[in-house]
Amino acid sequence: MGRTVRLTATVNAEDGGTYCARCVQVEVACEGQTVDEALDRLRHALEHYFARRPAPRPPSQPPLVVPIEVRLPD
């Protein structure tokens, strides 16, 4: 059995009532009908992803997940 790595995920509600879970450290995302389903699918996708690639080194501090506003052209 392998080691456990703690990663950070964000979950956003999408149009149509689905949820999108994204991993902050690597470009992996999954959708689900509920938050739990989206996270479960993301967990399985990440396990599959790391079966073929090395896991990232744990950060010395957790990432900050913050909203940011940008001005768009008219």
CHARMM internal coordinates of N, CA and C (Angstrom, degrees):
IC EDIT
DIST 1 N 1 CA 1.4511
DIST 1 CA 1 C 1.5237
ANGL 1 N 1 CA 1 C 108.15
DIST 1 C 2 N 1.3347
ANGL 1 CA 1 C 2 N 116.93
DIHE 1 N 1 CA 1 C 2 N 138.80
DIST 2 N 2 CA 1.4536
ANGL 1 C 2 N 2 CA 122.17
DIHE 1 CA 1 C 2 N 2 CA -175.92
DIST 2 CA 2 C 1.5121
ANGL 2 N 2 CA 2 C 113.22
DIHE 1 C 2 N 2 CA 2 C -82.60
DIST 2 C 3 N 1.3230
ANGL 2 CA 2 C 3 N 114.54
DIHE 2 N 2 CA 2 C 3 N 178.59
DIST 3 N 3 CA 1.4554
ANGL 2 C 3 N 3 CA 120.73
DIHE 2 CA 2 C 3 N 3 CA 178.72
DIST 3 CA 3 C 1.5243
ANGL 3 N 3 CA 3 C 110.29
DIHE 2 C 3 N 3 CA 3 C -83.01
DIST 3 C 4 N 1.3033
ANGL 3 CA 3 C 4 N 116.01
DIHE 3 N 3 CA 3 C 4 N 164.80
DIST 4 N 4 CA 1.4572
ANGL 3 C 4 N 4 CA 122.46
DIHE 3 CA 3 C 4 N 4 CA 178.70
DIST 4 CA 4 C 1.5206
ANGL 4 N 4 CA 4 C 109.19
DIHE 3 C 4 N 4 CA 4 C -104.11
DIST 4 C 5 N 1.3230
ANGL 4 CA 4 C 5 N 116.56
DIHE 4 N 4 CA 4 C 5 N 135.94
DIST 5 N 5 CA 1.4565
ANGL 4 C 5 N 5 CA 123.02
DIHE 4 CA 4 C 5 N 5 CA 177.16
DIST 5 CA 5 C 1.5232
ANGL 5 N 5 CA 5 C 108.03
DIHE 4 C 5 N 5 CA 5 C -120.41
DIST 5 C 6 N 1.3242
ANGL 5 CA 5 C 6 N 116.81
DIHE 5 N 5 CA 5 C 6 N 134.78
DIST 6 N 6 CA 1.4614
ANGL 5 C 6 N 6 CA 121.36
DIHE 5 CA 5 C 6 N 6 CA 178.02
DIST 6 CA 6 C 1.5231
ANGL 6 N 6 CA 6 C 108.67
DIHE 5 C 6 N 6 CA 6 C -94.52
DIST 6 C 7 N 1.3374
ANGL 6 CA 6 C 7 N 116.14
DIHE 6 N 6 CA 6 C 7 N 119.53
DIST 7 N 7 CA 1.4529
ANGL 6 C 7 N 7 CA 123.39
DIHE 6 CA 6 C 7 N 7 CA 177.97
DIST 7 CA 7 C 1.5245
ANGL 7 N 7 CA 7 C 109.22
DIHE 6 C 7 N 7 CA 7 C -115.76
DIST 7 C 8 N 1.3168
ANGL 7 CA 7 C 8 N 116.59
DIHE 7 N 7 CA 7 C 8 N 172.66
DIST 8 N 8 CA 1.4627
ANGL 7 C 8 N 8 CA 121.38
DIHE 7 CA 7 C 8 N 8 CA 179.48
DIST 8 CA 8 C 1.5187
ANGL 8 N 8 CA 8 C 109.50
DIHE 7 C 8 N 8 CA 8 C -113.10
DIST 8 C 9 N 1.3203
ANGL 8 CA 8 C 9 N 116.10
DIHE 8 N 8 CA 8 C 9 N 133.25
DIST 9 N 9 CA 1.4617
ANGL 8 C 9 N 9 CA 121.63
DIHE 8 CA 8 C 9 N 9 CA 177.26
DIST 9 CA 9 C 1.5254
ANGL 9 N 9 CA 9 C 109.51
DIHE 8 C 9 N 9 CA 9 C -122.82
DIST 9 C 10 N 1.3261
ANGL 9 CA 9 C 10 N 114.97
DIHE 9 N 9 CA 9 C 10 N 146.86
DIST 10 N 10 CA 1.4597
ANGL 9 C 10 N 10 CA 121.15
DIHE 9 CA 9 C 10 N 10 CA 170.72
DIST 10 CA 10 C 1.5201
ANGL 10 N 10 CA 10 C 107.07
DIHE 9 C 10 N 10 CA 10 C -113.35
DIST 10 C 11 N 1.3199
ANGL 10 CA 10 C 11 N 116.86
DIHE 10 N 10 CA 10 C 11 N 148.93
DIST 11 N 11 CA 1.4654
ANGL 10 C 11 N 11 CA 121.68
DIHE 10 CA 10 C 11 N 11 CA 179.25
DIST 11 CA 11 C 1.5218
ANGL 11 N 11 CA 11 C 107.27
DIHE 10 C 11 N 11 CA 11 C -129.22
DIST 11 C 12 N 1.3239
ANGL 11 CA 11 C 12 N 115.62
DIHE 11 N 11 CA 11 C 12 N 126.29
DIST 12 N 12 CA 1.4595
ANGL 11 C 12 N 12 CA 121.60
DIHE 11 CA 11 C 12 N 12 CA 178.38
DIST 12 CA 12 C 1.5176
ANGL 12 N 12 CA 12 C 110.01
DIHE 11 C 12 N 12 CA 12 C -121.62
DIST 12 C 13 N 1.3258
ANGL 12 CA 12 C 13 N 115.52
DIHE 12 N 12 CA 12 C 13 N 140.20
DIST 13 N 13 CA 1.4635
ANGL 12 C 13 N 13 CA 120.37
DIHE 12 CA 12 C 13 N 13 CA 172.52
DIST 13 CA 13 C 1.5236
ANGL 13 N 13 CA 13 C 107.86
DIHE 12 C 13 N 13 CA 13 C -73.93
DIST 13 C 14 N 1.3110
ANGL 13 CA 13 C 14 N 117.52
DIHE 13 N 13 CA 13 C 14 N 133.04
DIST 14 N 14 CA 1.4616
ANGL 13 C 14 N 14 CA 123.17
DIHE 13 CA 13 C 14 N 14 CA -179.82
DIST 14 CA 14 C 1.5197
ANGL 14 N 14 CA 14 C 109.56
DIHE 13 C 14 N 14 CA 14 C -107.97
DIST 14 C 15 N 1.3202
ANGL 14 CA 14 C 15 N 116.24
DIHE 14 N 14 CA 14 C 15 N 162.71
DIST 15 N 15 CA 1.4595
ANGL 14 C 15 N 15 CA 120.63
DIHE 14 CA 14 C 15 N 15 CA 173.86
DIST 15 CA 15 C 1.5235
ANGL 15 N 15 CA 15 C 108.88
DIHE 14 C 15 N 15 CA 15 C -59.79
DIST 15 C 16 N 1.2979
ANGL 15 CA 15 C 16 N 116.95
DIHE 15 N 15 CA 15 C 16 N 144.31
DIST 16 N 16 CA 1.4565
ANGL 15 C 16 N 16 CA 120.85
DIHE 15 CA 15 C 16 N 16 CA 179.73
DIST 16 CA 16 C 1.5129
ANGL 16 N 16 CA 16 C 113.32
DIHE 15 C 16 N 16 CA 16 C 90.26
DIST 16 C 17 N 1.3341
ANGL 16 CA 16 C 17 N 117.37
DIHE 16 N 16 CA 16 C 17 N 4.91
DIST 17 N 17 CA 1.4566
ANGL 16 C 17 N 17 CA 119.85
DIHE 16 CA 16 C 17 N 17 CA 174.70
DIST 17 CA 17 C 1.5101
ANGL 17 N 17 CA 17 C 115.82
DIHE 16 C 17 N 17 CA 17 C 83.15
DIST 17 C 18 N 1.3302
ANGL 17 CA 17 C 18 N 118.17
DIHE 17 N 17 CA 17 C 18 N 13.16
DIST 18 N 18 CA 1.4620
ANGL 17 C 18 N 18 CA 119.92
DIHE 17 CA 17 C 18 N 18 CA 177.20
DIST 18 CA 18 C 1.5287
ANGL 18 N 18 CA 18 C 109.54
DIHE 17 C 18 N 18 CA 18 C -100.42
DIST 18 C 19 N 1.3246
ANGL 18 CA 18 C 19 N 115.62
DIHE 18 N 18 CA 18 C 19 N 169.96
DIST 19 N 19 CA 1.4568
ANGL 18 C 19 N 19 CA 122.18
DIHE 18 CA 18 C 19 N 19 CA 178.43
DIST 19 CA 19 C 1.5176
ANGL 19 N 19 CA 19 C 108.89
DIHE 18 C 19 N 19 CA 19 C -123.93
DIST 19 C 20 N 1.3219
ANGL 19 CA 19 C 20 N 115.98
DIHE 19 N 19 CA 19 C 20 N 142.82
DIST 20 N 20 CA 1.4648
ANGL 19 C 20 N 20 CA 121.59
DIHE 19 CA 19 C 20 N 20 CA 177.99
DIST 20 CA 20 C 1.5182
ANGL 20 N 20 CA 20 C 108.43
DIHE 19 C 20 N 20 CA 20 C -115.86
DIST 20 C 21 N 1.3313
ANGL 20 CA 20 C 21 N 116.23
DIHE 20 N 20 CA 20 C 21 N 121.19
DIST 21 N 21 CA 1.4602
ANGL 20 C 21 N 21 CA 122.74
DIHE 20 CA 20 C 21 N 21 CA 177.47
DIST 21 CA 21 C 1.5200
ANGL 21 N 21 CA 21 C 107.87
DIHE 20 C 21 N 21 CA 21 C -105.26
DIST 21 C 22 N 1.3415
ANGL 21 CA 21 C 22 N 115.99
DIHE 21 N 21 CA 21 C 22 N 129.32
DIST 22 N 22 CA 1.4578
ANGL 21 C 22 N 22 CA 121.99
DIHE 21 CA 21 C 22 N 22 CA -178.81
DIST 22 CA 22 C 1.5217
ANGL 22 N 22 CA 22 C 109.87
DIHE 21 C 22 N 22 CA 22 C -125.96
DIST 22 C 23 N 1.3146
ANGL 22 CA 22 C 23 N 115.97
DIHE 22 N 22 CA 22 C 23 N 141.08
DIST 23 N 23 CA 1.4551
ANGL 22 C 23 N 23 CA 121.22
DIHE 22 CA 22 C 23 N 23 CA 175.07
DIST 23 CA 23 C 1.5270
ANGL 23 N 23 CA 23 C 108.35
DIHE 22 C 23 N 23 CA 23 C -87.24
DIST 23 C 24 N 1.3170
ANGL 23 CA 23 C 24 N 117.69
DIHE 23 N 23 CA 23 C 24 N 133.16
DIST 24 N 24 CA 1.4627
ANGL 23 C 24 N 24 CA 122.44
DIHE 23 CA 23 C 24 N 24 CA -178.19
DIST 24 CA 24 C 1.5306
ANGL 24 N 24 CA 24 C 111.13
DIHE 23 C 24 N 24 CA 24 C -73.60
DIST 24 C 25 N 1.3124
ANGL 24 CA 24 C 25 N 118.24
DIHE 24 N 24 CA 24 C 25 N -38.10
DIST 25 N 25 CA 1.4613
ANGL 24 C 25 N 25 CA 121.46
DIHE 24 CA 24 C 25 N 25 CA -173.22
DIST 25 CA 25 C 1.5256
ANGL 25 N 25 CA 25 C 113.89
DIHE 24 C 25 N 25 CA 25 C -78.02
DIST 25 C 26 N 1.3198
ANGL 25 CA 25 C 26 N 118.90
DIHE 25 N 25 CA 25 C 26 N -29.25
DIST 26 N 26 CA 1.4661
ANGL 25 C 26 N 26 CA 122.33
DIHE 25 CA 25 C 26 N 26 CA 179.16
DIST 26 CA 26 C 1.5221
ANGL 26 N 26 CA 26 C 108.77
DIHE 25 C 26 N 26 CA 26 C -135.18
DIST 26 C 27 N 1.3187
ANGL 26 CA 26 C 27 N 116.53
DIHE 26 N 26 CA 26 C 27 N 158.56
DIST 27 N 27 CA 1.4632
ANGL 26 C 27 N 27 CA 121.67
DIHE 26 CA 26 C 27 N 27 CA -177.30
DIST 27 CA 27 C 1.5307
ANGL 27 N 27 CA 27 C 110.82
DIHE 26 C 27 N 27 CA 27 C -82.64
DIST 27 C 28 N 1.3279
ANGL 27 CA 27 C 28 N 115.95
DIHE 27 N 27 CA 27 C 28 N 75.58
DIST 28 N 28 CA 1.4590
ANGL 27 C 28 N 28 CA 121.79
DIHE 27 CA 27 C 28 N 28 CA 176.57
DIST 28 CA 28 C 1.5191
ANGL 28 N 28 CA 28 C 107.10
DIHE 27 C 28 N 28 CA 28 C -133.01
DIST 28 C 29 N 1.3357
ANGL 28 CA 28 C 29 N 116.54
DIHE 28 N 28 CA 28 C 29 N 133.12
DIST 29 N 29 CA 1.4594
ANGL 28 C 29 N 29 CA 121.55
DIHE 28 CA 28 C 29 N 29 CA -179.88
DIST 29 CA 29 C 1.5212
ANGL 29 N 29 CA 29 C 109.36
DIHE 28 C 29 N 29 CA 29 C -143.89
DIST 29 C 30 N 1.3400
ANGL 29 CA 29 C 30 N 116.40
DIHE 29 N 29 CA 29 C 30 N 151.58
DIST 30 N 30 CA 1.4605
ANGL 29 C 30 N 30 CA 122.45
DIHE 29 CA 29 C 30 N 30 CA 178.67
DIST 30 CA 30 C 1.5231
ANGL 30 N 30 CA 30 C 109.29
DIHE 29 C 30 N 30 CA 30 C -144.87
DIST 30 C 31 N 1.3209
ANGL 30 CA 30 C 31 N 115.61
DIHE 30 N 30 CA 30 C 31 N 155.21
DIST 31 N 31 CA 1.4617
ANGL 30 C 31 N 31 CA 121.41
DIHE 30 CA 30 C 31 N 31 CA 176.68
DIST 31 CA 31 C 1.5184
ANGL 31 N 31 CA 31 C 110.28
DIHE 30 C 31 N 31 CA 31 C -112.92
DIST 31 C 32 N 1.3276
ANGL 31 CA 31 C 32 N 114.80
DIHE 31 N 31 CA 31 C 32 N 157.92
DIST 32 N 32 CA 1.4538
ANGL 31 C 32 N 32 CA 121.07
DIHE 31 CA 31 C 32 N 32 CA 175.96
DIST 32 CA 32 C 1.5121
ANGL 32 N 32 CA 32 C 110.29
DIHE 31 C 32 N 32 CA 32 C -156.91
DIST 32 C 33 N 1.3155
ANGL 32 CA 32 C 33 N 116.25
DIHE 32 N 32 CA 32 C 33 N 165.41
DIST 33 N 33 CA 1.4639
ANGL 32 C 33 N 33 CA 121.35
DIHE 32 CA 32 C 33 N 33 CA 179.25
DIST 33 CA 33 C 1.5215
ANGL 33 N 33 CA 33 C 111.88
DIHE 32 C 33 N 33 CA 33 C -76.19
DIST 33 C 34 N 1.3465
ANGL 33 CA 33 C 34 N 116.93
DIHE 33 N 33 CA 33 C 34 N -20.56
DIST 34 N 34 CA 1.4556
ANGL 33 C 34 N 34 CA 122.64
DIHE 33 CA 33 C 34 N 34 CA 177.61
DIST 34 CA 34 C 1.5298
ANGL 34 N 34 CA 34 C 107.89
DIHE 33 C 34 N 34 CA 34 C -133.26
DIST 34 C 35 N 1.3254
ANGL 34 CA 34 C 35 N 116.79
DIHE 34 N 34 CA 34 C 35 N 166.24
DIST 35 N 35 CA 1.4621
ANGL 34 C 35 N 35 CA 121.04
DIHE 34 CA 34 C 35 N 35 CA 176.06
DIST 35 CA 35 C 1.5261
ANGL 35 N 35 CA 35 C 109.63
DIHE 34 C 35 N 35 CA 35 C -59.73
DIST 35 C 36 N 1.3257
ANGL 35 CA 35 C 36 N 116.70
DIHE 35 N 35 CA 35 C 36 N -46.49
DIST 36 N 36 CA 1.4723
ANGL 35 C 36 N 36 CA 120.22
DIHE 35 CA 35 C 36 N 36 CA -179.04
DIST 36 CA 36 C 1.5242
ANGL 36 N 36 CA 36 C 112.07
DIHE 35 C 36 N 36 CA 36 C -61.17
DIST 36 C 37 N 1.3318
ANGL 36 CA 36 C 37 N 116.58
DIHE 36 N 36 CA 36 C 37 N -40.99
DIST 37 N 37 CA 1.4675
ANGL 36 C 37 N 37 CA 119.67
DIHE 36 CA 36 C 37 N 37 CA 179.57
DIST 37 CA 37 C 1.5285
ANGL 37 N 37 CA 37 C 110.68
DIHE 36 C 37 N 37 CA 37 C -66.33
DIST 37 C 38 N 1.3239
ANGL 37 CA 37 C 38 N 117.44
DIHE 37 N 37 CA 37 C 38 N -41.55
DIST 38 N 38 CA 1.4690
ANGL 37 C 38 N 38 CA 120.53
DIHE 37 CA 37 C 38 N 38 CA 178.62
DIST 38 CA 38 C 1.5275
ANGL 38 N 38 CA 38 C 110.45
DIHE 37 C 38 N 38 CA 38 C -62.47
DIST 38 C 39 N 1.3294
ANGL 38 CA 38 C 39 N 117.55
DIHE 38 N 38 CA 38 C 39 N -43.87
DIST 39 N 39 CA 1.4652
ANGL 38 C 39 N 39 CA 120.99
DIHE 38 CA 38 C 39 N 39 CA 179.14
DIST 39 CA 39 C 1.5248
ANGL 39 N 39 CA 39 C 111.75
DIHE 38 C 39 N 39 CA 39 C -67.13
DIST 39 C 40 N 1.3248
ANGL 39 CA 39 C 40 N 117.74
DIHE 39 N 39 CA 39 C 40 N -38.70
DIST 40 N 40 CA 1.4611
ANGL 39 C 40 N 40 CA 121.16
DIHE 39 CA 39 C 40 N 40 CA 178.49
DIST 40 CA 40 C 1.5277
ANGL 40 N 40 CA 40 C 110.25
DIHE 39 C 40 N 40 CA 40 C -63.77
DIST 40 C 41 N 1.3337
ANGL 40 CA 40 C 41 N 116.21
DIHE 40 N 40 CA 40 C 41 N -43.06
DIST 41 N 41 CA 1.4703
ANGL 40 C 41 N 41 CA 119.84
DIHE 40 CA 40 C 41 N 41 CA 177.98
DIST 41 CA 41 C 1.5257
ANGL 41 N 41 CA 41 C 110.75
DIHE 40 C 41 N 41 CA 41 C -65.24
DIST 41 C 42 N 1.3354
ANGL 41 CA 41 C 42 N 116.61
DIHE 41 N 41 CA 41 C 42 N -38.82
DIST 42 N 42 CA 1.4588
ANGL 41 C 42 N 42 CA 120.17
DIHE 41 CA 41 C 42 N 42 CA 177.81
DIST 42 CA 42 C 1.5236
ANGL 42 N 42 CA 42 C 110.55
DIHE 41 C 42 N 42 CA 42 C -63.74
DIST 42 C 43 N 1.3231
ANGL 42 CA 42 C 43 N 117.26
DIHE 42 N 42 CA 42 C 43 N -43.03
DIST 43 N 43 CA 1.4695
ANGL 42 C 43 N 43 CA 121.57
DIHE 42 CA 42 C 43 N 43 CA 178.71
DIST 43 CA 43 C 1.5320
ANGL 43 N 43 CA 43 C 110.43
DIHE 42 C 43 N 43 CA 43 C -58.02
DIST 43 C 44 N 1.3140
ANGL 43 CA 43 C 44 N 117.10
DIHE 43 N 43 CA 43 C 44 N -46.39
DIST 44 N 44 CA 1.4631
ANGL 43 C 44 N 44 CA 120.71
DIHE 43 CA 43 C 44 N 44 CA 179.67
DIST 44 CA 44 C 1.5251
ANGL 44 N 44 CA 44 C 111.26
DIHE 43 C 44 N 44 CA 44 C -66.42
DIST 44 C 45 N 1.3256
ANGL 44 CA 44 C 45 N 117.20
DIHE 44 N 44 CA 44 C 45 N -39.73
DIST 45 N 45 CA 1.4673
ANGL 44 C 45 N 45 CA 120.33
DIHE 44 CA 44 C 45 N 45 CA 178.78
DIST 45 CA 45 C 1.5203
ANGL 45 N 45 CA 45 C 110.94
DIHE 44 C 45 N 45 CA 45 C -64.93
DIST 45 C 46 N 1.3291
ANGL 45 CA 45 C 46 N 117.18
DIHE 45 N 45 CA 45 C 46 N -39.65
DIST 46 N 46 CA 1.4606
ANGL 45 C 46 N 46 CA 120.29
DIHE 45 CA 45 C 46 N 46 CA 178.50
DIST 46 CA 46 C 1.5206
ANGL 46 N 46 CA 46 C 111.54
DIHE 45 C 46 N 46 CA 46 C -67.10
DIST 46 C 47 N 1.3279
ANGL 46 CA 46 C 47 N 117.45
DIHE 46 N 46 CA 46 C 47 N -39.01
DIST 47 N 47 CA 1.4610
ANGL 46 C 47 N 47 CA 120.24
DIHE 46 CA 46 C 47 N 47 CA 176.78
DIST 47 CA 47 C 1.5233
ANGL 47 N 47 CA 47 C 110.65
DIHE 46 C 47 N 47 CA 47 C -61.35
DIST 47 C 48 N 1.3131
ANGL 47 CA 47 C 48 N 116.38
DIHE 47 N 47 CA 47 C 48 N -41.23
DIST 48 N 48 CA 1.4690
ANGL 47 C 48 N 48 CA 121.09
DIHE 47 CA 47 C 48 N 48 CA 177.32
DIST 48 CA 48 C 1.5328
ANGL 48 N 48 CA 48 C 110.32
DIHE 47 C 48 N 48 CA 48 C -66.77
DIST 48 C 49 N 1.3316
ANGL 48 CA 48 C 49 N 116.97
DIHE 48 N 48 CA 48 C 49 N -43.49
DIST 49 N 49 CA 1.4632
ANGL 48 C 49 N 49 CA 122.77
DIHE 48 CA 48 C 49 N 49 CA 178.72
DIST 49 CA 49 C 1.5268
ANGL 49 N 49 CA 49 C 110.89
DIHE 48 C 49 N 49 CA 49 C -57.47
DIST 49 C 50 N 1.3409
ANGL 49 CA 49 C 50 N 116.93
DIHE 49 N 49 CA 49 C 50 N -47.87
DIST 50 N 50 CA 1.4596
ANGL 49 C 50 N 50 CA 120.82
DIHE 49 CA 49 C 50 N 50 CA -176.80
DIST 50 CA 50 C 1.5263
ANGL 50 N 50 CA 50 C 112.92
DIHE 49 C 50 N 50 CA 50 C -78.99
DIST 50 C 51 N 1.3026
ANGL 50 CA 50 C 51 N 118.62
DIHE 50 N 50 CA 50 C 51 N -7.51
DIST 51 N 51 CA 1.4615
ANGL 50 C 51 N 51 CA 120.39
DIHE 50 CA 50 C 51 N 51 CA 173.37
DIST 51 CA 51 C 1.5292
ANGL 51 N 51 CA 51 C 110.14
DIHE 50 C 51 N 51 CA 51 C -68.56
DIST 51 C 52 N 1.3521
ANGL 51 CA 51 C 52 N 116.24
DIHE 51 N 51 CA 51 C 52 N -22.49
DIST 52 N 52 CA 1.4633
ANGL 51 C 52 N 52 CA 121.47
DIHE 51 CA 51 C 52 N 52 CA -178.07
DIST 52 CA 52 C 1.5305
ANGL 52 N 52 CA 52 C 113.50
DIHE 51 C 52 N 52 CA 52 C -113.86
DIST 52 C 53 N 1.3227
ANGL 52 CA 52 C 53 N 117.69
DIHE 52 N 52 CA 52 C 53 N -6.77
DIST 53 N 53 CA 1.4628
ANGL 52 C 53 N 53 CA 121.57
DIHE 52 CA 52 C 53 N 53 CA -177.32
DIST 53 CA 53 C 1.5216
ANGL 53 N 53 CA 53 C 109.69
DIHE 52 C 53 N 53 CA 53 C -136.27
DIST 53 C 54 N 1.3274
ANGL 53 CA 53 C 54 N 116.55
DIHE 53 N 53 CA 53 C 54 N 155.88
DIST 54 N 54 CA 1.4682
ANGL 53 C 54 N 54 CA 118.30
DIHE 53 CA 53 C 54 N 54 CA 177.25
DIST 54 CA 54 C 1.5266
ANGL 54 N 54 CA 54 C 110.81
DIHE 53 C 54 N 54 CA 54 C -71.34
DIST 54 C 55 N 1.3118
ANGL 54 CA 54 C 55 N 115.77
DIHE 54 N 54 CA 54 C 55 N 145.57
DIST 55 N 55 CA 1.4640
ANGL 54 C 55 N 55 CA 120.90
DIHE 54 CA 54 C 55 N 55 CA 176.69
DIST 55 CA 55 C 1.5224
ANGL 55 N 55 CA 55 C 109.20
DIHE 54 C 55 N 55 CA 55 C -71.96
DIST 55 C 56 N 1.3450
ANGL 55 CA 55 C 56 N 117.21
DIHE 55 N 55 CA 55 C 56 N 148.29
DIST 56 N 56 CA 1.4602
ANGL 55 C 56 N 56 CA 118.94
DIHE 55 CA 55 C 56 N 56 CA 177.92
DIST 56 CA 56 C 1.5218
ANGL 56 N 56 CA 56 C 110.68
DIHE 55 C 56 N 56 CA 56 C -67.67
DIST 56 C 57 N 1.3248
ANGL 56 CA 56 C 57 N 115.97
DIHE 56 N 56 CA 56 C 57 N 154.13
DIST 57 N 57 CA 1.4644
ANGL 56 C 57 N 57 CA 120.14
DIHE 56 CA 56 C 57 N 57 CA 174.92
DIST 57 CA 57 C 1.5180
ANGL 57 N 57 CA 57 C 108.24
DIHE 56 C 57 N 57 CA 57 C -69.19
DIST 57 C 58 N 1.3089
ANGL 57 CA 57 C 58 N 117.65
DIHE 57 N 57 CA 57 C 58 N 138.88
DIST 58 N 58 CA 1.4657
ANGL 57 C 58 N 58 CA 119.25
DIHE 57 CA 57 C 58 N 58 CA 178.78
DIST 58 CA 58 C 1.5228
ANGL 58 N 58 CA 58 C 110.37
DIHE 57 C 58 N 58 CA 58 C -62.55
DIST 58 C 59 N 1.3485
ANGL 58 CA 58 C 59 N 117.61
DIHE 58 N 58 CA 58 C 59 N 135.02
DIST 59 N 59 CA 1.4532
ANGL 58 C 59 N 59 CA 119.82
DIHE 58 CA 58 C 59 N 59 CA 178.41
DIST 59 CA 59 C 1.5242
ANGL 59 N 59 CA 59 C 110.86
DIHE 58 C 59 N 59 CA 59 C -69.57
DIST 59 C 60 N 1.3241
ANGL 59 CA 59 C 60 N 116.05
DIHE 59 N 59 CA 59 C 60 N 154.12
DIST 60 N 60 CA 1.4611
ANGL 59 C 60 N 60 CA 119.43
DIHE 59 CA 59 C 60 N 60 CA 178.22
DIST 60 CA 60 C 1.5232
ANGL 60 N 60 CA 60 C 111.03
DIHE 59 C 60 N 60 CA 60 C -68.56
DIST 60 C 61 N 1.3332
ANGL 60 CA 60 C 61 N 116.29
DIHE 60 N 60 CA 60 C 61 N -27.07
DIST 61 N 61 CA 1.4620
ANGL 60 C 61 N 61 CA 122.09
DIHE 60 CA 60 C 61 N 61 CA 175.47
DIST 61 CA 61 C 1.5223
ANGL 61 N 61 CA 61 C 107.71
DIHE 60 C 61 N 61 CA 61 C -136.40
DIST 61 C 62 N 1.3304
ANGL 61 CA 61 C 62 N 118.27
DIHE 61 N 61 CA 61 C 62 N 151.50
DIST 62 N 62 CA 1.4561
ANGL 61 C 62 N 62 CA 119.70
DIHE 61 CA 61 C 62 N 62 CA 178.27
DIST 62 CA 62 C 1.5296
ANGL 62 N 62 CA 62 C 110.13
DIHE 61 C 62 N 62 CA 62 C -66.51
DIST 62 C 63 N 1.3444
ANGL 62 CA 62 C 63 N 117.47
DIHE 62 N 62 CA 62 C 63 N 150.36
DIST 63 N 63 CA 1.4544
ANGL 62 C 63 N 63 CA 119.19
DIHE 62 CA 62 C 63 N 63 CA 179.06
DIST 63 CA 63 C 1.5276
ANGL 63 N 63 CA 63 C 111.02
DIHE 62 C 63 N 63 CA 63 C -67.89
DIST 63 C 64 N 1.3132
ANGL 63 CA 63 C 64 N 115.77
DIHE 63 N 63 CA 63 C 64 N 151.84
DIST 64 N 64 CA 1.4570
ANGL 63 C 64 N 64 CA 120.83
DIHE 63 CA 63 C 64 N 64 CA 173.32
DIST 64 CA 64 C 1.5230
ANGL 64 N 64 CA 64 C 107.67
DIHE 63 C 64 N 64 CA 64 C -87.54
DIST 64 C 65 N 1.2999
ANGL 64 CA 64 C 65 N 117.31
DIHE 64 N 64 CA 64 C 65 N 128.04
DIST 65 N 65 CA 1.4651
ANGL 64 C 65 N 65 CA 121.77
DIHE 64 CA 64 C 65 N 65 CA 175.88
DIST 65 CA 65 C 1.5184
ANGL 65 N 65 CA 65 C 105.91
DIHE 64 C 65 N 65 CA 65 C -110.32
DIST 65 C 66 N 1.3376
ANGL 65 CA 65 C 66 N 115.91
DIHE 65 N 65 CA 65 C 66 N 109.71
DIST 66 N 66 CA 1.4599
ANGL 65 C 66 N 66 CA 121.01
DIHE 65 CA 65 C 66 N 66 CA -174.03
DIST 66 CA 66 C 1.5187
ANGL 66 N 66 CA 66 C 110.33
DIHE 65 C 66 N 66 CA 66 C -134.46
DIST 66 C 67 N 1.3364
ANGL 66 CA 66 C 67 N 117.17
DIHE 66 N 66 CA 66 C 67 N 150.43
DIST 67 N 67 CA 1.4627
ANGL 66 C 67 N 67 CA 119.21
DIHE 66 CA 66 C 67 N 67 CA 173.81
DIST 67 CA 67 C 1.5288
ANGL 67 N 67 CA 67 C 109.89
DIHE 66 C 67 N 67 CA 67 C -75.23
DIST 67 C 68 N 1.3111
ANGL 67 CA 67 C 68 N 116.81
DIHE 67 N 67 CA 67 C 68 N 151.69
DIST 68 N 68 CA 1.4497
ANGL 67 C 68 N 68 CA 121.69
DIHE 67 CA 67 C 68 N 68 CA 176.60
DIST 68 CA 68 C 1.5303
ANGL 68 N 68 CA 68 C 108.46
DIHE 67 C 68 N 68 CA 68 C -139.56
DIST 68 C 69 N 1.3102
ANGL 68 CA 68 C 69 N 117.02
DIHE 68 N 68 CA 68 C 69 N 137.42
DIST 69 N 69 CA 1.4659
ANGL 68 C 69 N 69 CA 121.36
DIHE 68 CA 68 C 69 N 69 CA 178.68
DIST 69 CA 69 C 1.5184
ANGL 69 N 69 CA 69 C 108.97
DIHE 68 C 69 N 69 CA 69 C -103.20
DIST 69 C 70 N 1.3189
ANGL 69 CA 69 C 70 N 115.52
DIHE 69 N 69 CA 69 C 70 N 138.06
DIST 70 N 70 CA 1.4687
ANGL 69 C 70 N 70 CA 121.41
DIHE 69 CA 69 C 70 N 70 CA 176.63
DIST 70 CA 70 C 1.5220
ANGL 70 N 70 CA 70 C 108.18
DIHE 69 C 70 N 70 CA 70 C -128.05
DIST 70 C 71 N 1.3252
ANGL 70 CA 70 C 71 N 115.38
DIHE 70 N 70 CA 70 C 71 N 146.84
DIST 71 N 71 CA 1.4658
ANGL 70 C 71 N 71 CA 120.56
DIHE 70 CA 70 C 71 N 71 CA 178.17
DIST 71 CA 71 C 1.5234
ANGL 71 N 71 CA 71 C 109.24
DIHE 70 C 71 N 71 CA 71 C -89.11
DIST 71 C 72 N 1.3196
ANGL 71 CA 71 C 72 N 116.35
DIHE 71 N 71 CA 71 C 72 N 128.29
DIST 72 N 72 CA 1.4558
ANGL 71 C 72 N 72 CA 122.09
DIHE 71 CA 71 C 72 N 72 CA -179.68
DIST 72 CA 72 C 1.5243
ANGL 72 N 72 CA 72 C 109.39
DIHE 71 C 72 N 72 CA 72 C -102.19
DIST 72 C 73 N 1.3318
ANGL 72 CA 72 C 73 N 117.54
DIHE 72 N 72 CA 72 C 73 N 150.14
DIST 73 N 73 CA 1.4594
ANGL 72 C 73 N 73 CA 119.10
DIHE 72 CA 72 C 73 N 73 CA 178.40
DIST 73 CA 73 C 1.5307
ANGL 73 N 73 CA 73 C 109.95
DIHE 72 C 73 N 73 CA 73 C -68.48
DIST 73 C 74 N 1.3318
ANGL 73 CA 73 C 74 N 114.51
DIHE 73 N 73 CA 73 C 74 N 152.67
DIST 74 N 74 CA 1.4837
ANGL 73 C 74 N 74 CA 119.75
DIHE 73 CA 73 C 74 N 74 CA 178.47
DIST 74 CA 74 C 1.4958
ANGL 74 N 74 CA 74 C 111.45
DIHE 73 C 74 N 74 CA 74 C -73.89
END
COOR INIT
IC SEED 1 N 1 CA 1 C
IC BUILD
